[in-house]
Amino acid sequence: MFSAIQPMLRQKMLEAMRVRKISQLERDRKSRVILLVHRQETMRLLGFPIARYIDINDSEEVLRAIQMTDPDVPLDLVLHTPGGLVLAALQIAKAVREHKARVTVFVPHYAMSGGTLIALAADEIVMCEHSVLGPIDPQLGESPAASLIKVVEEKPVAKIDDRTLIMADVGRKAITQVKQAASELLTRRLPAEQATALAEKLSTGTWTHDYPIWASTGKSLGLSISTDMPDDVLQLLTLYPQPVRMQNSGGVEYLPVERRKLRESSAG
């Protein structure tokens, strides 16, 4: 019986630790803390991987949290996500953009695609040295919108099937829409001309969709990025662990304690 309820007890303890850590962070920073964390999960029966991503449920929950926050209270968003639906990400980003008080986005590890779109709306993005953002160019199924457009531009129309032509048309519209939205988000802290240029670079397929935009790269692009990541944010993310694998197929393992080099003492 104990073995049966042990996972439930462990989960309850983990949830209680999360609440305490979030409460502590809110007290210390006098802010509203919101986490958007997506881990790769495994179906319990068949073992197929399920990719978590930003969806409408997420945007509904984040918008509700912002609505419950006084306009003069700062927002702290902790993002750990591969991205997701443009609509959901834009709903969150717009709410962030219009919040009256200061908004800080923390990216302990990665916030790609839609996660980056949300980050663009903040006053400041806080990253670790090796954290990454990513391009926001739209993807239509498995194909980048920019690549579909390139096919239509470089190949004779007579040799292109109707579906590709339709997808390329949708791709043009998607890029225009995302570019315009990103430009509006970036004007929170950038001049209009600079915001438009940066939105163009991020949304039009300059890089592959998984291209890592490091903190140093983001700064060079004009983003307001700090690498002064609070330890409390890193500790909070550890309370959202990867679900245990059904099969022991490798991974990362280490003793979760700090290791410091011992200094040799010398006689004076």
C-alpha positions in Angstrom: 0.0 0.0 0.0 2.8 2.4 0.9 4.5 1.7 -2.5 1.2 2.6 -4.2 0.8 5.9 -2.5 4.5 6.9 -2.4 4.4 8.6 -5.9 1.4 10.6 -4.8 3.0 11.7 -1.5 6.2 12.6 -3.4 4.2 14.8 -5.8 2.3 16.5 -3.0 5.6 17.3 -1.3 7.0 18.7 -4.5 4.0 20.9 -5.1 4.3 22.2 -1.5 8.0 23.0 -2.1 7.0 24.9 -5.3 4.5 27.0 -3.5 6.9 27.9 -0.7 9.7 28.8 -3.3 7.3 30.9 -5.4 6.0 32.7 -2.3 9.6 33.4 -1.2 10.5 34.8 -4.6 7.4 37.0 -4.7 8.2 38.4 -1.2 11.9 39.0 -2.1 11.1 40.7 -5.4 7.7 42.2 -4.4 6.3 40.8 -7.7 3.9 38.3 -9.2 5.8 35.2 -10.2 4.4 33.1 -13.1 6.1 30.0 -14.5 5.6 28.6 -18.0 7.5 25.3 -17.9 7.2 22.5 -20.5 9.1 19.2 -20.1 9.2 16.3 -22.4 6.8 13.7 -21.0 6.3 10.0 -21.6 3.0 8.1 -22.0 2.8 5.6 -19.2 1.5 2.7 -21.3 3.1 2.9 -24.7 6.2 5.0 -24.0 5.7 7.4 -26.9 7.2 10.8 -26.3 4.7 13.7 -26.0 6.1 17.2 -26.7 4.7 19.8 -24.3 4.3 23.3 -25.9 2.5 26.6 -25.4 -1.2 26.1 -26.0 -4.5 27.9 -25.3 -4.8 26.4 -21.8 -1.5 28.0 -21.0 -2.5 31.4 -22.3 -5.8 31.2 -20.4 -3.9 30.5 -17.2 -1.3 33.2 -17.7 -3.8 35.8 -18.6 -5.8 34.9 -15.5 -2.8 35.3 -13.3 -2.0 38.7 -14.9 -5.6 39.8 -14.5 -5.4 38.9 -10.8 -2.3 41.1 -10.4 -2.5 44.8 -9.6 -1.2 46.9 -12.5 1.4 48.5 -10.3 2.9 45.1 -9.2 5.9 43.9 -11.3 5.6 40.6 -13.2 8.3 38.0 -13.2 7.9 35.2 -15.8 10.0 32.1 -15.7 10.1 30.5 -19.2 11.3 27.0 -20.1 9.6 26.0 -23.3 10.3 24.9 -26.9 7.5 27.3 -28.1 4.0 26.4 -29.3 1.0 28.0 -30.9 1.5 31.5 -32.2 -2.0 32.6 -31.1 -1.4 31.4 -27.5 2.1 33.0 -27.4 0.8 36.3 -28.8 -2.0 36.4 -26.2 0.5 36.1 -23.4 2.9 38.5 -25.1 0.3 41.2 -25.6 -0.8 40.9 -21.9 2.8 41.3 -20.9 3.4 44.2 -23.2 0.4 46.1 -21.8 1.1 45.5 -18.1 1.8 48.8 -16.5 4.5 47.8 -14.0 8.0 46.4 -14.9 8.1 42.9 -16.5 11.1 40.6 -16.3 11.4 37.3 -18.1 13.8 34.7 -16.7 15.2 32.1 -19.1 17.2 29.6 -17.0 17.7 27.2 -20.0 15.7 27.9 -23.1 12.7 29.8 -24.4 12.4 29.1 -28.1 10.0 30.3 -30.8 6.8 31.3 -29.0 8.8 31.5 -25.8 11.0 34.1 -27.4 8.0 36.0 -28.7 6.8 36.4 -25.1 10.3 37.4 -24.0 10.4 40.2 -26.5 7.5 41.9 -24.7 9.4 42.2 -21.4 11.4 45.2 -20.1 14.3 42.9 -19.4 15.3 39.3 -20.2 17.5 37.6 -17.7 19.5 34.6 -19.0 22.3 32.3 -17.9 25.5 32.5 -19.9 24.4 29.4 -21.9 20.7 30.0 -22.0 19.2 30.5 -25.4 16.3 32.2 -27.2 15.4 31.3 -30.8 14.0 32.7 -34.1 10.3 33.3 -34.3 9.8 32.5 -38.0 6.5 30.7 -38.5 6.4 27.0 -39.1 3.6 25.4 -41.2 3.5 21.8 -40.2 7.1 20.5 -40.7 8.0 23.2 -43.1 9.4 26.7 -42.4 7.2 29.3 -44.0 10.3 31.1 -45.4 11.5 27.9 -47.1 8.1 27.3 -48.7 8.2 30.9 -50.1 11.7 30.2 -51.5 10.6 27.1 -53.3 7.8 29.1 -55.1 10.2 31.9 -56.0 12.9 29.6 -57.4 10.9 26.8 -59.1 8.7 27.2 -62.2 5.0 27.5 -61.2 4.0 24.8 -63.6 6.1 22.3 -61.6 4.7 23.2 -58.2 1.7 21.4 -56.8 -1.4 23.3 -55.6 -0.8 22.4 -52.0 2.7 23.9 -52.0 1.4 27.1 -53.6 -1.3 27.4 -51.0 1.1 26.8 -48.1 3.5 29.4 -49.5 0.7 31.9 -49.7 -0.2 31.1 -46.1 3.5 31.3 -45.2 3.8 34.9 -46.6 0.8 36.0 -44.5 2.1 34.2 -41.4 5.5 35.9 -41.6 3.9 39.3 -42.2 1.7 38.8 -39.1 4.4 37.6 -36.8 6.8 40.3 -38.0 4.2 43.0 -37.3 3.4 41.6 -33.9 7.0 41.3 -32.9 7.7 44.9 -34.0 4.8 46.1 -31.8 6.1 44.1 -28.8 9.6 45.4 -29.2 8.5 49.0 -29.1 8.1 48.6 -25.3 11.7 49.6 -25.1 13.2 50.1 -28.6 12.7 52.9 -31.1 10.2 52.0 -33.9 12.8 51.7 -36.6 15.1 49.5 -34.6 12.1 47.3 -33.4 11.0 46.8 -37.0 14.5 45.8 -38.2 14.9 43.3 -35.4 11.5 41.8 -35.9 12.4 41.4 -39.6 15.6 39.5 -38.7 13.9 37.2 -36.2 10.8 36.3 -38.2 11.9 35.9 -41.9 14.0 32.8 -41.8 17.5 34.3 -41.3 18.4 31.2 -39.3 17.1 27.7 -38.9 14.2 27.5 -36.4 16.4 25.8 -33.8 19.2 28.4 -34.1 20.5 29.3 -30.5 20.4 33.0 -29.8 22.8 33.2 -26.8 22.7 36.1 -24.3 25.7 37.8 -26.0 24.0 37.5 -29.4 20.8 38.9 -28.1 22.6 41.9 -26.6 24.2 42.5 -30.0 20.8 42.5 -31.6 19.6 45.2 -29.2 17.6 43.2 -26.7 17.7 44.2 -23.0 19.4 41.1 -21.6 21.1 40.6 -18.3 23.1 37.5 -17.2 22.6 38.1 -13.5 20.4 35.1 -13.0 19.1 34.7 -9.3 19.9 31.4 -7.7 16.3 31.3 -6.4 15.1 31.1 -10.0 17.4 28.2 -10.8 16.4 26.4 -7.6 12.8 26.9 -8.5 13.2 25.3 -11.9 14.7 22.2 -10.2 11.3 21.7 -8.6 9.9 21.0 -12.1 11.8 17.8 -12.9 11.6 15.7 -16.0 9.1 12.9 -15.4 10.8 9.6 -14.7 11.4 7.5 -17.8 9.6 4.2 -18.2 12.8 2.7 -19.5 16.3 3.3 -18.3 17.7 4.5 -21.6 20.4 6.8 -20.4 20.3 10.5 -19.7 22.2 12.8 -17.3 23.0 11.8 -13.8 25.2 13.5 -11.1 25.3 14.0 -7.3 23.2 17.1 -6.7 25.7 18.8 -4.4 28.1 21.7 -5.0 31.7 20.7 -5.6 34.5 23.2 -4.7 38.2 22.7 -5.2 39.9 22.1 -1.9 42.8 24.6 -1.3 45.9 23.2 0.2 47.0 24.8 3.4 50.6 25.8 3.9 52.6 26.4 7.0 53.7 30.0 7.4 
